[in-house]
Structures are given as C-alpha cells and as structure tokens.
Amino acid sequence: MTQNIELYNYANNTENGEYWGHLMDIKLNVKYPLGRRDLVFFMITSACGNVPQFDSNGSPKFSVAVCNHTKGQSSKAKINLISRCLLRAEHGISKMESYLQVPPIESFLWDKDKANEPYAIRVLNKTVNNITVSNITHINSYLFNGFQSIEQVFDKKK
C-alpha cells in the first residue's frame, strides 16, 4: 500500500538572484522563535515554467516569502500583498479593486490541471541564528507593471 506524505521544503538552496517560479505550498501559523509566521513557498523553474531547477545535490530549488501570521483581512497584510502581486489580466481585478479584495493565496497554487505561467521573483538569502533561508524579496507584478517589493518588518513575540 502506498501512503502519501506531506513534504516540507526548507527553501534554503536558491542563490541570490532573479528567477522564475511557481507557488507550490503554503504553511500557515508556523511557530517561530519570535512569533507566528505564514510561509509561502515557490519552486524555482525554467522560464517556460515546466522544468524545475535543481541544486548541486539534485534537490529542487525552493524559495520562501515569510509573512507575519494574519487572518488575511488587512489590505496591508504581506500575504495579501503577495496575492496582489500574483494577479494577472485573467483575474479581472483592477489595482484599485485589489486593495478591497484579492483572491485567497491558495487560489494561486500550481495545479497540474490548469495552465501555469511562472512568476518572476527575486531571491535574497538571509542568515539568522546560523540558519540560511532563500527569501523572496520581490515579485514581478502585472498590476504594478514591474517588480514589487514584498519585504516587511516582522512582529515580535507577544
């Protein structure tokens, strides 16, 4: 009998630079030393989006956007900023409308049953407490007609 298991991607194997990638996984309300975080994982791909990129160990490259944990109700929440950056013409949402409502982040996940065009992202590695993470700092946004910064200041543990 085959059992499916959920894999966790560490997002620590992508060099600094500009890449193409697909939103592949979301982890909500993850416990961090200084508070709760939401993690949005992108797999690094070729420009056409159908070929994963691999590191020197043969592992697929991943990067992550680390967000303060939120209920997603504020237009300023990083998770909503990411959704706003992932909007495309086919969503039919204007820049103005995107500040009132965006589709849930889960609606942007890669899906084998739909056309999946990759997103251009910028990655910057950050090391804290000897742990290096391949952080997404910018996403090329259709609405903003260019790269949009998604960096933020993190909430501290309460």
C-alpha positions in Angstrom: 0.0 0.0 0.0 1.3 3.4 -0.9 0.9 6.2 1.6 1.1 9.8 0.6 3.1 12.1 3.0 3.3 15.8 3.1 6.7 17.1 2.2 8.3 20.1 3.8 10.5 22.3 1.7 13.3 24.2 3.5 13.8 26.9 0.9 17.5 27.2 1.6 19.1 26.2 -1.6 18.5 29.0 -4.1 21.3 31.5 -4.7 20.7 35.3 -4.7 19.2 36.5 -8.0 16.2 36.7 -10.3 14.3 33.5 -11.1 11.1 32.1 -12.5 8.9 30.1 -10.1 5.5 28.7 -9.2 3.7 29.0 -5.9 3.8 25.4 -4.7 3.0 25.3 -0.9 1.7 27.4 1.9 2.1 26.8 5.6 0.0 29.0 7.9 0.6 29.8 11.6 4.0 28.3 11.9 5.7 28.7 15.2 9.0 30.8 15.0 11.2 31.9 17.9 9.8 35.5 17.7 6.2 34.7 16.9 3.9 33.0 14.4 4.6 33.2 10.6 2.9 32.2 7.4 5.2 30.7 4.8 4.6 30.9 1.0 6.9 28.6 -1.0 7.9 28.9 -4.6 9.6 26.2 -6.7 12.2 27.6 -9.0 11.6 26.7 -12.6 12.7 27.4 -16.2 11.3 30.5 -17.8 8.6 28.3 -19.5 7.7 27.1 -16.1 7.6 23.3 -16.8 11.1 22.4 -15.8 12.1 22.5 -12.1 15.6 23.8 -11.4 17.9 21.7 -9.1 20.8 22.4 -6.8 24.2 20.6 -6.9 22.7 17.9 -4.6 19.9 17.1 -7.1 17.2 18.7 -4.9 14.6 21.0 -6.4 15.3 24.7 -5.6 12.7 26.5 -3.4 12.4 30.0 -2.0 10.0 31.4 0.5 8.2 34.5 1.4 8.0 34.7 5.2 4.9 36.7 6.5 3.6 37.7 9.8 0.7 35.4 10.6 -2.6 37.1 9.8 -6.3 36.4 9.3 -5.8 38.0 5.8 -8.3 40.8 6.4 -6.0 43.8 6.1 -5.1 45.1 2.7 -1.6 45.8 4.1 -1.0 42.2 5.2 2.0 40.7 3.4 0.1 37.6 2.4 -2.4 39.9 0.6 0.4 41.9 -1.0 1.7 38.7 -2.4 -1.8 37.8 -3.7 -2.0 41.3 -5.3 1.4 40.8 -7.0 0.2 37.4 -8.4 -2.9 38.8 -10.0 -2.9 38.7 -13.8 -5.2 40.1 -16.5 -7.4 37.0 -16.5 -8.4 37.7 -12.9 -10.2 40.8 -14.0 -9.3 42.8 -10.9 -8.0 46.4 -11.2 -5.3 47.8 -9.0 -7.9 49.8 -7.1 -10.1 46.8 -6.5 -7.1 44.8 -5.3 -7.0 47.0 -2.2 -10.5 46.0 -1.3 -10.4 42.3 -2.1 -8.0 39.7 -3.6 -8.4 36.0 -4.2 -7.1 33.8 -1.3 -3.5 33.0 -1.7 -4.4 29.3 -2.1 -6.0 30.1 -5.5 -2.6 30.9 -6.9 -1.1 27.5 -6.1 0.4 25.5 -9.1 -2.2 23.0 -10.4 -1.4 20.2 -12.8 -4.9 20.6 -14.3 -4.6 24.2 -15.4 -2.3 26.4 -17.4 0.5 27.6 -15.1 2.6 30.5 -16.2 5.5 31.1 -13.8 6.1 34.3 -11.9 9.4 36.3 -12.0 10.8 36.6 -8.5 13.9 38.0 -6.8 15.6 36.0 -4.1 18.0 37.2 -1.3 19.5 34.8 1.2 19.3 35.8 4.8 21.1 34.1 7.7 19.7 34.4 11.3 21.0 32.2 14.1 23.1 30.2 11.7 20.0 29.3 9.6 20.1 30.5 6.0 16.8 31.0 4.1 16.2 31.8 0.4 13.8 34.7 0.9 11.6 36.1 -1.9 12.0 39.9 -1.7 10.2 41.0 -5.0 7.6 39.6 -7.3 7.1 40.9 -10.9 3.5 42.2 -10.8 1.1 42.6 -13.7 -0.9 45.2 -11.7 2.2 47.3 -10.9 3.9 46.8 -14.2 7.2 45.6 -12.7 8.8 44.2 -9.6 7.1 45.0 -6.4 8.9 44.7 -3.0 7.2 42.3 -0.5 9.7 42.9 2.3 8.3 43.8 5.7 9.1 44.3 9.4 8.2 41.3 11.5 6.0 41.4 14.6 7.8 40.3 17.8 6.6 37.6 20.1 3.8 38.9 22.4 
